[in-house]
C-alpha cells in the first residue's frame, strides 16, 4: 500500500476540526486525522507493506522548465519572486503539522520515502514499477490513475469520504468514466489539460474529444501522426488545433507522466507491529496530545 501522504494529510486537515489541538493549543487536526486514516486503511485492507510517499519537491524545476505554468497558481505570493525555491501556498496551521507527522511516522516505524527533486507521485510510480505483487495506491489525486493496471494488480483507492468510503479504481472504472485504460489516462489528461496543475491542454480539445481521439489512434504519438496524414479522419478544426499545440505536446508527456526511475533511499516497507522508537513516540504523544488517534493505530498494528 502506497500512501500519497500530502493528499491524505490535506484531506485530514480539512476533514477534522481545527479545535483538535495539542496541550499548548497548537492545532493537530492533520496529524490526528492522518493517524486515523492509516489505522482505518490498515484495519480494512491489511497490507503487508505500507509506504508513506512524500513530496520532497512539490513543484520540481525540471517540470517547470518544460511547462512554466505547472502548479504556478499554488505558489505562495511571498515566494513568487524567489529564484531558487517555490513555497506551496498552504493554510498557516497546516505547515507546522507536517514535521510532526514525519516525526510520528518515523517513531512508529512506518516507512516514509521521498527523493530530492521529485514529487510523491514519482516515488509512487517508481515503487509501483518495482513491485512484484499487487499494489494499492491511496490518493485523492487523479493523476495517479495512469498507474492503474489490472494485469499487475495495481489499483487506486480514491477517498470519497474520509478513507472509510473509498472508490476502488481499476481499468473498468477508467473505461466507464473516461473511455481509456491506465496507460491512456496520462495522454487524456495532457490533451484536455488540468487547471489544478496548471496544464493548459490543447485549446478546444475536451475530455470526450480526447477520449475519442485516443480510441481512434491509440495514443498521443498516433494522434500526432494522424495530424500529418491527409487521409486521417480528423476534422479540419481538430487538425489545426493539434498542429498548433505541437510545442506543448512535445514536452507535456514528460511533465504529466510520473517518473518510474527515481533514485530512492534504502527503507523497510514492512508494516510494523509496534513502534520502532517507543520512547520517542511517548514524547511526541505527550507534546502533541495524539490521544485516541495514536492508540487506535497502535492497536490496529499490534493486531
N, C-alpha and C positions, 0 to 999 in steps of 0.2 A: 504494500500500500504506500503510495507516494502522495504526500500532502503538499498542495500549493499553499504554503504557510501564510503568506501575506493575504491571499484571497480569503483564507479562513479567519485570520485574526481581524481583518476588516469587517467581516460579517459578524464576528463575535462582538466587536466594538459597537456596531450599530444595533445589534440584537439584544444586548444586555444593558440595562440602565446604568448610567454613569454614577448612580447612587451606590453602586457596589465599589467600596473603597477600602484601602489599607487602613490600619490603625491610625496613621498620621493624616488621613483624609485624602490621600492620593488615589485617583481612580484606578481600579484594576479590573475593569469590566472586560477588556480584551483578553487579559491574562486568564481570568477565571472562565470566561466563555470558551476560549480555545481549549483549556483543560477539559471542560465538559464535552466539547466537540470530540476530542480524542478519545475520551472514555466511552462515548456512545459509539464511535466508529469501531473501536476495538471490541466492544461488547457485541455489536451487531454482526461484524464481519470476520473477526478472529484472524487477522493477518499473521503470518509467521514472521514477516519483516515489515518494518514501518520506518519511513524516512521523511523527516520534515525538510522539505526543499526550500531554500532561502534565496531571496534576491540579494546577491552581493552587489549587483548593479542593476537597478530597475529600468534604466534607460541607457543601454550600452552605447558608447560613442561610435562604434563601428556600424550600428544600425542607424544612428542619427546622421552619420556621414553619407549614407545611401539615401535616406529619406529624412530631410531636416525637420519635417513636421511630426516625426514619430514621437508620440506622447508629449508633444511640446506644451499642450494645454494643461498638463498636470504639473508643470514646473512651478514651484512657489515663486511669487513675484519678487521676493527679496533675493532669490538666487538667479533670476532671469538674466542678469548681466554677468554672472560668473563665467570664467573662461574654462576652468578645469573640472568643474563638478556641477551637477544639477541636483537640487533638493526637491524631492517629491512633496507636493502640497498635501499634507495630511492634517487631520484635526490635532490641535495643540495637546490634547490629553491622550492621544494615541501614541505619538512618537516615544514618550518616556517609558511606555509599557513594553516596547519591543525588546530592549535589553533584558528586561525582567523575564519575558517569555524565553529568550535564549538561555538565560541562566537556569531557569527551571527545567527546560528540556535537557540541558547538559547534566544537571544533578540527577534527573530521573534516569538518564542513560538512553534517552530516545535520540536516535541519530539525527543530527542537524547538519545539512550539507549545502554549501554554496561554493561558487567559484568566481574569482575576480574577473570582472568584465562580462559577466553573464547573468541572465535572469533565472529565476526559479524554473520557468518553462524549459530553459535549455538543460538545466540539471535533470528535470523530469524526462525530457527527450532522450538524454544520454543514458539514464538508468533504465528507461523502458527498453532501449535498444540492447542493453547488456543483459536484460532479464532472460532467464531460461524457463520461467513459468509464468502463470497468469499475473497480470498487473491491474490493480485498481488505482486510478488517479482521482483524487478527491480535489475538486476545484470548482470555483464559480466563474472561471474564465473559459469561454467557448473556444478560444484559440487552440486549446489542447484537444479539441475534437479531432484534430488532424492525426493524432496518435492512435485513435480507435482502430483496432484490428482484430476481428473475430478469430482469424486463423491463429493468432498468437495469444488470444485470451486477454487482450488489452481493452479495457473499457473505462469510461469516465463516470464517476459518481458525482452528479451535479446537485448541489444543495438547493432544494426548493423552499424549505422552511427549516432553518437550523441545519442540523445534519440528521435529524430524526426522520425527515422526509427527503429522500434522495431520488433523483431521476437517474436510472441506470441507462447510460447512453452506449449503445452498441451500433453496429453498422446498419441494422434495420431501422433504428430510430433516426439515424442520419439520413438514410434514403427517404424515409417517410416525410421528414421535415424539410430537408434541404435538397433532396434529389441527388446526393453524392455519397460516396463512402468516405472513410477517414482519409485516404490518400488524396481525394479530390477536395477536401474541405479547405485546405490552405489556398488552393487556386481559386476556389469560390470566394474566399474572404478577401483576397487581394484584388480580384476583379470588381467586386461590389464595393470595396472599401470598408473602413471601420472607423467612424468618428471617435470612438472611445480610445483608439490607439493612434489617432492622427494619420490614418491611412486614407489618402484621397480616393483610391479606386479609379475606375475608368468612368468618366462622366457619361451618364445615360445608360450604364450597364448596371442594373439592379440585381437582386438575388435570383429572381426567377430567370432572367435572361442569362445570367452567368451559369446557372444550372443547366439550362438548355444547350448552351454552347459547349459545356463540358461533356454533356451526354452525346452531342453530335461529333465532337472532335477529340475526346479522350482526356486531354489535359491542356495546360497553358501552351505548351510547345505546339500541340496540334492545332490549337486555335490560331496561333500566330502564323503557322504555316498556311492555314486557310486564308488568312488575310492577304497573303501574297499569291494566292491561287485564284485566277479569274473564274475558274469553274466551280469554286466552292460556293455553297448556297448561303452565303452571308448577305444580309440586306446591305444596300449601299451605305445606310447610316451606321450600321454596326461596323462595317469595314473601315469607314472613315474614323469612327471613334477609337477603335482598337489601334489603327495605324498611328493616330495622333498621340496615343499613350505609350508608344514603344519605349521611350526613355524610362518612364515609370515602371513598365512591365519588365524591363531588363534587370532592375535592381530589387523590385518588390519581393520576389521569391526568397531571396536571402534574408530579408527583413522579417517576413511573415513566418517562414518555416522555422520551427525550433531546431536548435543545434542538436546534433547527436554524437558529438565527439569532444565534449567538454572535458578538460583535464580535472579530475576530481581528487580530493584528498582521500586517504585511507579512512574508513569508518566501519563501524559494526552495525549492520542493519537489523540484527535480530531484535525482536520485541523483548524488552526486559521484563522480568517477573518481579523485580524490586528495584529500588533506587540504586544508582551507581554510587552516589555520594550522599548517604543518609544525613550526615551532619550538615552539609551544605543545604540540603533540602529543608531540614528543620529550621535552619537560619532564615531561609527565604520565606518559609511559611510564617514564621514569627514576624518578619519585617513587613511582609505584604499582605498578611491575612488571607491566605489562599483557601483556608477553611474546607468546606464540604467539597468544593471542586477538586482539590488535590486528593482528598481522601477517597472520593469516588473513583478517580483514575487509579490510585494505588490499589484499591480493592479489585478493580477490573483486571489490572495487570497481574496481581497475585493469583487471580482465579484462572 
